[in-house]
Amino acid sequence: MQNKINYQAEICPHCGQTETYLMTIDAGTCDIVRAISAAIRRKQENIVHVRNEMELGKNQLEYNKMIREGYLTSNMVGNLSKARSQGLIARVDGKPGFYCLTHKGAEFLKGASIPKYAIMSKVTGHNIGYWFENEERVKMKDLIKNGDYWEIDFNIVDRAVVFNMPKTMSFAF
């Protein structure tokens, strides 16, 4: 398998600056996606304003409880780009500050693997592909090491929340 160290960024032929970089998914990104899914579950609608509906002040709740109940710290709100770069959440068009869980995000929460490294463009700020998409993959259970139990009982279909889905994922490490 390849690793991040072997990645060769694209170089601008005019100035020599790198034009791309890798964005890696990590446990913090998983927690952001889990919290957004909990907020969506609580609201029963696939749209949430992260600052108004989810942001908590420092030490208002114990960390794992905060995630399970669908809340984020200010630092986590500032790191939404990692979850967006992986396609796990998306901004809602025409509604500043609002995000939704994507179908890919819901499947990831149910145990599906996703590419570990997104290739980001410094020019556009967007994901332009994945580094070894088929070889370098990760599941949520690979990143969440604290044994925190998790399950999701809904799915995202055409940006809508579909409830009464069988509970297909739980982790007991």
Contacts in CASP RR format, 6 or more apart in sequence:
PFRMAT RR
TARGET T0000
AUTHOR 0000-0000-0000
METHOD contacts of the structure
MODEL  1
MQNKINYQAEICPHCGQTETYLMTIDAGTCDIVRAISAAIRRKQENIVHV
RNEMELGKNQLEYNKMIREGYLTSNMVGNLSKARSQGLIARVDGKPGFYC
LTHKGAEFLKGASIPKYAIMSKVTGHNIGYWFENEERVKMKDLIKNGDYW
EIDFNIVDRAVVFNMPKTMSFAF
1 132 0 8 1.000
1 135 0 8 1.000
1 136 0 8 1.000
2 131 0 8 1.000
2 132 0 8 1.000
2 135 0 8 1.000
2 136 0 8 1.000
3 136 0 8 1.000
4 22 0 8 1.000
4 24 0 8 1.000
4 117 0 8 1.000
4 131 0 8 1.000
7 22 0 8 1.000
7 117 0 8 1.000
7 131 0 8 1.000
9 18 0 8 1.000
9 19 0 8 1.000
9 20 0 8 1.000
9 21 0 8 1.000
10 18 0 8 1.000
10 19 0 8 1.000
10 20 0 8 1.000
11 17 0 8 1.000
11 18 0 8 1.000
11 19 0 8 1.000
12 18 0 8 1.000
12 19 0 8 1.000
17 122 0 8 1.000
18 122 0 8 1.000
19 121 0 8 1.000
19 122 0 8 1.000
19 123 0 8 1.000
20 119 0 8 1.000
20 120 0 8 1.000
20 121 0 8 1.000
20 122 0 8 1.000
20 128 0 8 1.000
21 119 0 8 1.000
21 120 0 8 1.000
21 122 0 8 1.000
22 117 0 8 1.000
22 118 0 8 1.000
22 119 0 8 1.000
22 120 0 8 1.000
22 131 0 8 1.000
23 81 0 8 1.000
23 82 0 8 1.000
23 85 0 8 1.000
23 86 0 8 1.000
23 117 0 8 1.000
23 118 0 8 1.000
23 119 0 8 1.000
23 120 0 8 1.000
23 127 0 8 1.000
24 116 0 8 1.000
24 117 0 8 1.000
25 82 0 8 1.000
25 86 0 8 1.000
25 114 0 8 1.000
25 116 0 8 1.000
25 117 0 8 1.000
25 118 0 8 1.000
25 138 0 8 1.000
25 143 0 8 1.000
26 82 0 8 1.000
26 143 0 8 1.000
27 143 0 8 1.000
27 144 0 8 1.000
27 145 0 8 1.000
28 76 0 8 1.000
28 79 0 8 1.000
28 82 0 8 1.000
28 143 0 8 1.000
29 79 0 8 1.000
29 82 0 8 1.000
29 83 0 8 1.000
29 86 0 8 1.000
29 88 0 8 1.000
29 143 0 8 1.000
30 140 0 8 1.000
30 143 0 8 1.000
30 144 0 8 1.000
31 67 0 8 1.000
31 76 0 8 1.000
31 144 0 8 1.000
32 72 0 8 1.000
32 76 0 8 1.000
32 79 0 8 1.000
32 80 0 8 1.000
32 82 0 8 1.000
32 83 0 8 1.000
32 89 0 8 1.000
33 83 0 8 1.000
33 88 0 8 1.000
33 89 0 8 1.000
33 101 0 8 1.000
33 105 0 8 1.000
33 108 0 8 1.000
33 109 0 8 1.000
34 67 0 8 1.000
34 68 0 8 1.000
34 70 0 8 1.000
34 109 0 8 1.000
34 150 0 8 1.000
35 54 0 8 1.000
35 66 0 8 1.000
35 67 0 8 1.000
35 70 0 8 1.000
35 71 0 8 1.000
35 72 0 8 1.000
35 76 0 8 1.000
36 48 0 8 1.000
36 50 0 8 1.000
36 54 0 8 1.000
36 70 0 8 1.000
36 72 0 8 1.000
36 83 0 8 1.000
36 89 0 8 1.000
36 99 0 8 1.000
36 101 0 8 1.000
37 70 0 8 1.000
37 101 0 8 1.000
37 105 0 8 1.000
37 106 0 8 1.000
37 109 0 8 1.000
37 152 0 8 1.000
38 67 0 8 1.000
38 68 0 8 1.000
38 69 0 8 1.000
38 70 0 8 1.000
39 48 0 8 1.000
39 53 0 8 1.000
39 54 0 8 1.000
39 70 0 8 1.000
39 71 0 8 1.000
40 46 0 8 1.000
40 47 0 8 1.000
40 48 0 8 1.000
40 100 0 8 1.000
40 101 0 8 1.000
40 154 0 8 1.000
40 161 0 8 1.000
41 152 0 8 1.000
41 153 0 8 1.000
41 154 0 8 1.000
41 161 0 8 1.000
42 69 0 8 1.000
42 70 0 8 1.000
43 53 0 8 1.000
44 161 0 8 1.000
44 163 0 8 1.000
45 161 0 8 1.000
46 100 0 8 1.000
46 101 0 8 1.000
46 156 0 8 1.000
46 159 0 8 1.000
46 160 0 8 1.000
46 161 0 8 1.000
47 92 0 8 1.000
47 95 0 8 1.000
47 98 0 8 1.000
47 99 0 8 1.000
47 100 0 8 1.000
48 54 0 8 1.000
48 98 0 8 1.000
48 99 0 8 1.000
48 100 0 8 1.000
49 95 0 8 1.000
49 97 0 8 1.000
49 98 0 8 1.000
49 99 0 8 1.000
50 72 0 8 1.000
50 77 0 8 1.000
50 80 0 8 1.000
50 97 0 8 1.000
50 98 0 8 1.000
50 99 0 8 1.000
51 77 0 8 1.000
51 97 0 8 1.000
54 70 0 8 1.000
54 71 0 8 1.000
54 72 0 8 1.000
54 77 0 8 1.000
55 71 0 8 1.000
55 72 0 8 1.000
55 73 0 8 1.000
55 74 0 8 1.000
55 77 0 8 1.000
56 66 0 8 1.000
56 71 0 8 1.000
56 72 0 8 1.000
56 73 0 8 1.000
57 73 0 8 1.000
57 74 0 8 1.000
58 73 0 8 1.000
58 74 0 8 1.000
60 66 0 8 1.000
60 71 0 8 1.000
61 69 0 8 1.000
61 71 0 8 1.000
64 146 0 8 1.000
64 148 0 8 1.000
66 72 0 8 1.000
66 73 0 8 1.000
67 148 0 8 1.000
68 148 0 8 1.000
80 89 0 8 1.000
80 99 0 8 1.000
83 89 0 8 1.000
84 90 0 8 1.000
84 91 0 8 1.000
85 118 0 8 1.000
85 120 0 8 1.000
85 127 0 8 1.000
86 104 0 8 1.000
86 114 0 8 1.000
86 115 0 8 1.000
86 118 0 8 1.000
86 127 0 8 1.000
87 102 0 8 1.000
87 104 0 8 1.000
87 105 0 8 1.000
87 127 0 8 1.000
88 101 0 8 1.000
88 102 0 8 1.000
88 104 0 8 1.000
88 105 0 8 1.000
88 108 0 8 1.000
88 114 0 8 1.000
89 99 0 8 1.000
89 100 0 8 1.000
89 101 0 8 1.000
89 102 0 8 1.000
89 105 0 8 1.000
90 99 0 8 1.000
90 100 0 8 1.000
90 102 0 8 1.000
91 97 0 8 1.000
91 98 0 8 1.000
91 99 0 8 1.000
92 98 0 8 1.000
92 99 0 8 1.000
92 100 0 8 1.000
100 156 0 8 1.000
100 159 0 8 1.000
101 156 0 8 1.000
102 156 0 8 1.000
103 155 0 8 1.000
103 156 0 8 1.000
103 157 0 8 1.000
104 112 0 8 1.000
104 114 0 8 1.000
105 156 0 8 1.000
106 152 0 8 1.000
106 154 0 8 1.000
106 155 0 8 1.000
106 156 0 8 1.000
108 114 0 8 1.000
108 139 0 8 1.000
108 140 0 8 1.000
109 140 0 8 1.000
109 150 0 8 1.000
109 152 0 8 1.000
109 169 0 8 1.000
110 152 0 8 1.000
110 168 0 8 1.000
110 169 0 8 1.000
111 139 0 8 1.000
111 140 0 8 1.000
111 141 0 8 1.000
111 169 0 8 1.000
112 139 0 8 1.000
113 137 0 8 1.000
113 138 0 8 1.000
113 139 0 8 1.000
114 137 0 8 1.000
114 138 0 8 1.000
114 139 0 8 1.000
115 130 0 8 1.000
115 131 0 8 1.000
115 132 0 8 1.000
115 133 0 8 1.000
115 136 0 8 1.000
115 137 0 8 1.000
115 138 0 8 1.000
116 131 0 8 1.000
116 136 0 8 1.000
116 137 0 8 1.000
116 138 0 8 1.000
117 130 0 8 1.000
117 131 0 8 1.000
117 132 0 8 1.000
117 136 0 8 1.000
118 127 0 8 1.000
118 129 0 8 1.000
118 130 0 8 1.000
118 131 0 8 1.000
119 127 0 8 1.000
119 128 0 8 1.000
119 129 0 8 1.000
119 130 0 8 1.000
119 131 0 8 1.000
120 126 0 8 1.000
120 127 0 8 1.000
120 128 0 8 1.000
121 127 0 8 1.000
121 128 0 8 1.000
130 136 0 8 1.000
140 150 0 8 1.000
140 171 0 8 1.000
141 171 0 8 1.000
141 173 0 8 1.000
144 150 0 8 1.000
144 171 0 8 1.000
144 173 0 8 1.000
145 173 0 8 1.000
146 173 0 8 1.000
147 171 0 8 1.000
147 172 0 8 1.000
147 173 0 8 1.000
148 171 0 8 1.000
149 170 0 8 1.000
149 171 0 8 1.000
149 172 0 8 1.000
150 169 0 8 1.000
150 170 0 8 1.000
150 171 0 8 1.000
151 167 0 8 1.000
151 168 0 8 1.000
151 169 0 8 1.000
151 170 0 8 1.000
152 165 0 8 1.000
152 167 0 8 1.000
152 168 0 8 1.000
152 169 0 8 1.000
153 163 0 8 1.000
153 164 0 8 1.000
153 165 0 8 1.000
153 166 0 8 1.000
153 167 0 8 1.000
154 161 0 8 1.000
154 162 0 8 1.000
154 163 0 8 1.000
154 164 0 8 1.000
154 165 0 8 1.000
155 161 0 8 1.000
155 162 0 8 1.000
155 165 0 8 1.000
156 162 0 8 1.000
END
